[in-house]
Amino acid sequence: MAGPVDVRLLDAGFDPAAVLTAFAAAHPASGGFVSFLGQVRAGDGGAAVEALELRHYTPLTLPAMQALAATVMARWPLDGLLAIHRVGAMAPGDPIVLVAAAARHRRDAFAAADYAMDHLKSESWFWKREKVAGAWRWIEPRAEDFSDLARWG
């Protein structure tokens, strides 16, 4: 990891445990680490999700993720920030997103990771669709996603 900010857009799987271990090792002076891992759901009580696909526009997506990381770093006294987001086709259980914050104190790490996830989820630069019962359908942001974002003013 080079520097306090590590932002990645990946078209292949990643090992969250290995990534978090490396992130923690890169910030030995930090007293608190907070992470969020999002994965492909198998379903929500209805028909099983067979696959999830995320599409994006690289010239927009990666710079927007980097700008979000810069905003987070400016807002909280962090030692480091990690943001990884998958694109392409994924199966249930596959990791989609990993956000981690390293700080001297836990509250800053919690707030930073929460803020980053709310913005990634609500100001998404991704188009999502899922395959259920052999058919693809597009997924739109939920009202709760926008409510979560509104908390930050």
Buried (B, 14 or more C-beta within 10 A) or exposed (E): EEEBBBBBBEEEEBEBEEBBEEBBEBBEEBEBBBBBBBBBEEEEEEEEBBBBBBEBEEEEBBEBBBEBBEEBBEBBEBBBBBBBBBBBBBBBEBBBBBBBBBBBEBEBBBBBBBBBBBBBBBEBBBBBBBBBEEEEEEBEEEEEBEEBBEEEE
